[in-house]
């Protein structure tokens, strides 16, 4: 089976490649932009299966199909919300929600094999999907750059458990239990973070929904949040934000 990965985050592409290797698949190439993908499809035989990130560095991946008639089966990799995922289901498209889980990856590949074995046709309405997730939609930050001594380090938003303010400074805390100073204020972050993934639970905290370990009832109709690999006991959803928070996690 010939497999290609199209993913603009190179660490994410390498991780997916390793995961595919573990289930016996070796991608023939990894592509990182709309332009690179279009050029590759013009000059190479199309693969059997394509793992496709939706938002690439130079545009939506749907733009590839405006230039090239891609004949591959597609599994989307995405961080978009449940509403968008319903459209993928309606179009008989499988998808993997980031961060990708090994079992879900294997199930998606097995679903492709079943479809291929039964010679079932996938009907993909790219125009519908493009309208749903249009280029005019705001592009949220996918990475932050922090300074460590004389060095700069790039941190993907997928690796961030929360942002918090302390002593008039703002910090990133990662899912690997590391903390870094960041230049943005929490107010500035409100315009930069994808609202389906990050929620401002109080004046001091933005949390990543994928990092939440537990939610506990707290005094005065508030909620207490426990994050993976974060020992701060003061992540409290303020009372005026509880209703919106519950809607966000549902």
Secondary structure as UniProt FT lines:
FT   STRAND          3..6
FT   HELIX           10..22
FT   TURN            23..24
FT   STRAND          29..31
FT   HELIX           34..43
FT   STRAND          49..53
FT   STRAND          55..56
FT   TURN            57..58
FT   STRAND          59..60
FT   HELIX           61..63
FT   HELIX           64..67
FT   STRAND          73..78
FT   HELIX           82..90
FT   TURN            91..92
FT   STRAND          94..97
FT   HELIX           102..117
FT   TURN            118..119
FT   HELIX           126..132
FT   TURN            135..136
FT   STRAND          143..148
FT   TURN            149..150
FT   STRAND          151..156
FT   HELIX           157..159
FT   STRAND          160..166
FT   TURN            167..168
FT   STRAND          169..174
FT   TURN            175..176
FT   STRAND          179..182
FT   HELIX           186..189
FT   TURN            190..192
FT   TURN            195..197
FT   STRAND          198..200
FT   STRAND          205..208
FT   HELIX           209..211
FT   STRAND          212..217
FT   HELIX           219..221
FT   STRAND          223..227
FT   TURN            228..229
FT   STRAND          236..237
FT   HELIX           239..241
FT   HELIX           242..249
//
